Amino acid sequence: MTETKADLNDKEVVENDSTVEETTAVENENETNVEQQAVETDDNSTAAEPENELETEVEELKAKLQDEENKYFRLLADYENFKRRAALDQEALQKYRAQSVVTNLIPVLDNFERALNVESQTEEVKSMMTGMDMIYRTLVDALKAEGLVEIEALDKEFDPNFHQAIMTGADEEKPSGIVLEDLQKGYMLKDRVLRPSMVKVNE
């Protein structure tokens, strides 16, 4: 059967309408996909924001914890240093507890030595000097028990840590810097100098 021109025109219109409808449907589907992607993107952005805030908060808390730990360790170190200093102070106090008394008794030793160097003329004076010598030795022994040590100076090399040079001399038989005479005894309390020896040093 032969189609008329009118029939062909109607067929083309129907086909065109069908094509338009298909194109519209595809466009609508694409728009729906775009909208869904936009919504998903918004959801992802919204979900990412709390995660970033949580990570930032965790980092801040870690930093604060580190600061507090540093403060704690510094405080602990200060406390340990304080305990060590206190222990050293207590040890020194115990070690040199007699320093004040011993220092005050050193002039007494000097006076005893001067008195004992006086020549005895009579038996009565000799007897008295013997008694004084006994007292002197008892006092020296008691002070030695507390840690008193006499500084050696005669014929020793001059040491400014233990000797105080108040005059010089010349002795060709001895090297320079040697102590020629101990003019006043020096004393130490254990390892601490209470009074340096006053000496005459060879030039």
C-alpha positions as CSV (number, residue, x, y, z in Angstrom):
1,M,0.0,0.0,0.0
2,T,1.4,3.3,-1.0
3,E,1.7,5.9,1.7
4,T,0.5,9.3,1.0
5,K,2.5,12.5,1.6
6,A,0.2,13.4,4.4
7,D,0.8,10.0,6.0
8,L,4.6,10.5,5.8
9,N,4.4,13.9,7.4
10,D,2.4,12.5,10.2
11,K,4.9,9.7,10.7
12,E,7.8,12.2,10.9
13,V,6.0,14.3,13.4
14,V,5.4,11.2,15.6
15,E,9.0,10.2,15.4
16,N,10.2,13.7,16.2
17,D,7.9,13.9,19.2
18,S,9.3,10.5,20.4
19,T,12.8,11.8,20.0
20,V,12.1,14.9,21.9
21,E,10.5,12.9,24.7
22,E,13.6,10.7,24.9
23,T,15.9,13.7,25.0
24,T,13.9,15.3,27.7
25,A,13.9,12.1,29.7
26,V,17.7,11.9,29.4
27,E,18.1,15.5,30.4
28,N,15.9,15.0,33.4
29,E,17.9,12.0,34.4
30,N,21.1,13.9,34.1
31,E,19.8,16.7,36.2
32,T,18.7,14.2,38.8
33,N,22.2,12.7,38.9
34,V,23.8,16.1,39.2
35,E,21.5,17.0,42.1
36,Q,22.3,13.7,43.8
37,Q,26.0,14.3,43.4
38,A,25.7,17.8,44.8
39,V,23.8,16.5,47.8
40,E,26.4,13.8,48.3
41,T,29.2,16.4,48.0
42,D,27.4,18.5,50.6
43,D,27.0,15.5,52.9
44,N,30.7,14.7,52.5
45,S,31.7,18.3,53.2
46,T,29.4,18.4,56.3
47,A,30.9,15.1,57.5
48,A,34.5,16.3,56.9
49,E,34.1,19.4,58.9
50,P,33.4,17.7,62.3
51,E,36.4,15.3,61.6
52,N,38.7,18.3,61.0
53,E,37.4,19.9,64.2
54,L,38.0,16.7,66.1
55,E,41.5,16.3,64.8
56,T,42.3,19.9,65.7
57,E,40.9,19.4,69.2
58,V,43.0,16.2,69.6
59,E,46.1,18.0,68.5
60,E,45.4,20.8,71.0
61,L,44.9,18.3,73.8
62,K,48.1,16.5,72.9
63,A,50.0,19.8,73.0
64,K,48.5,20.7,76.4
65,L,49.4,17.2,77.7
66,Q,52.9,17.6,76.5
67,D,53.2,21.0,78.3
68,E,51.9,19.5,81.5
69,E,54.3,16.6,81.3
70,N,57.2,19.0,80.7
71,K,56.1,21.1,83.8
72,Y,55.9,17.9,85.8
73,F,59.4,16.7,84.9
74,R,60.8,20.2,85.5
75,L,59.2,20.2,88.9
76,L,60.4,16.7,89.6
77,A,64.0,17.7,88.7
78,D,63.8,20.8,90.9
79,Y,62.6,18.7,93.8
80,E,65.4,16.2,93.3
81,N,67.9,19.0,93.2
82,F,66.4,20.5,96.3
83,K,66.7,17.1,98.1
84,R,70.3,16.7,97.0
85,R,71.2,20.2,98.2
86,A,69.5,19.7,101.5
87,A,71.3,16.4,101.9
88,L,74.7,18.0,101.1
89,D,73.9,20.9,103.5
90,Q,73.0,18.5,106.2
91,E,76.1,16.5,105.6
92,A,78.3,19.6,105.7
93,L,76.5,20.7,108.9
94,Q,77.2,17.4,110.5
95,K,80.8,17.3,109.2
96,Y,81.7,20.8,110.4
97,R,79.4,21.0,113.4
98,A,82.4,21.8,115.7
99,Q,83.8,24.5,113.5
100,S,82.7,27.5,115.6
101,V,84.0,26.0,118.9
102,V,87.3,24.8,117.3
103,T,87.9,28.1,115.7
104,N,87.5,29.9,119.0
105,L,89.9,27.5,120.7
106,I,92.7,28.0,118.2
107,P,94.0,31.2,120.0
108,V,94.0,29.1,123.3
109,L,96.4,26.6,121.6
110,D,98.6,29.6,120.6
111,N,98.7,30.9,124.1
112,F,99.5,27.4,125.5
113,E,102.4,27.0,123.0
114,R,103.8,30.5,123.9
115,A,103.6,29.7,127.6
116,L,105.3,26.3,127.1
117,N,108.2,27.9,125.3
118,V,109.2,29.9,128.3
119,E,112.2,28.5,130.0
120,S,111.6,27.1,133.5
121,Q,113.9,28.6,136.2
122,T,112.7,26.8,139.3
123,E,111.3,23.5,140.3
124,E,108.0,25.1,141.1
125,V,107.8,26.6,137.6
126,K,108.9,23.3,136.0
127,S,106.1,21.5,137.9
128,M,103.6,24.0,136.8
129,M,104.8,23.8,133.1
130,T,104.4,20.0,133.3
131,G,100.8,20.4,134.3
132,M,100.2,23.0,131.6
133,D,101.7,20.7,129.0
134,M,99.4,17.9,130.1
135,I,96.4,20.2,129.7
136,Y,97.6,21.4,126.4
137,R,98.0,17.8,125.1
138,T,94.6,16.8,126.3
139,L,93.0,19.8,124.6
140,V,94.9,19.0,121.3
141,D,93.7,15.4,121.4
142,A,90.1,16.5,122.0
143,L,90.3,18.9,119.1
144,K,91.9,16.3,116.8
145,A,89.0,13.9,117.7
146,E,86.7,16.6,116.2
147,G,88.7,16.8,113.0
148,L,91.3,19.5,113.8
149,V,94.5,19.1,111.6
150,E,97.7,21.1,111.8
151,I,98.9,22.4,108.5
152,E,102.4,21.3,107.6
153,A,104.5,24.2,106.4
154,L,108.2,24.0,107.3
155,D,110.3,22.9,104.4
156,K,107.2,22.5,102.2
157,E,106.6,24.3,98.9
158,F,104.6,27.4,99.4
159,D,100.9,26.8,98.7
160,P,98.6,29.9,98.8
161,N,95.7,27.6,99.6
162,F,97.3,26.7,102.9
163,H,100.0,29.2,103.6
164,Q,100.1,33.0,104.0
165,A,103.5,34.5,103.2
166,I,104.2,37.5,105.5
167,M,108.0,37.8,104.8
168,T,110.7,36.4,102.6
169,G,114.2,35.1,103.2
170,A,117.3,33.9,101.3
171,D,118.7,30.4,101.7
172,E,120.9,29.3,98.9
173,E,120.8,25.7,100.0
174,K,117.1,25.5,99.5
175,P,115.1,26.1,96.3
176,S,112.9,29.1,95.7
177,G,109.4,29.0,97.1
178,I,110.2,26.7,100.0
179,V,108.9,27.7,103.4
180,L,111.8,28.6,105.6
181,E,110.0,29.2,108.9
182,D,106.5,28.6,110.3
183,L,105.7,31.8,112.2
184,Q,102.2,30.9,113.2
185,K,100.6,27.4,112.9
186,G,97.7,27.0,110.5
187,Y,94.8,24.6,111.1
188,M,92.2,22.8,109.1
189,L,88.9,21.2,110.2
190,K,89.0,18.0,108.2
191,D,89.4,19.4,104.6
192,R,88.4,23.0,105.4
193,V,91.1,25.6,106.2
194,L,90.3,27.4,109.4
195,R,93.5,29.5,109.5
196,P,96.4,29.4,107.0
197,S,99.9,29.1,108.3
198,M,101.8,32.4,108.4
199,V,105.2,31.6,106.9
200,K,108.5,33.0,105.8
201,V,109.3,31.9,102.1
202,N,112.6,31.5,100.4
203,E,113.1,33.9,97.5
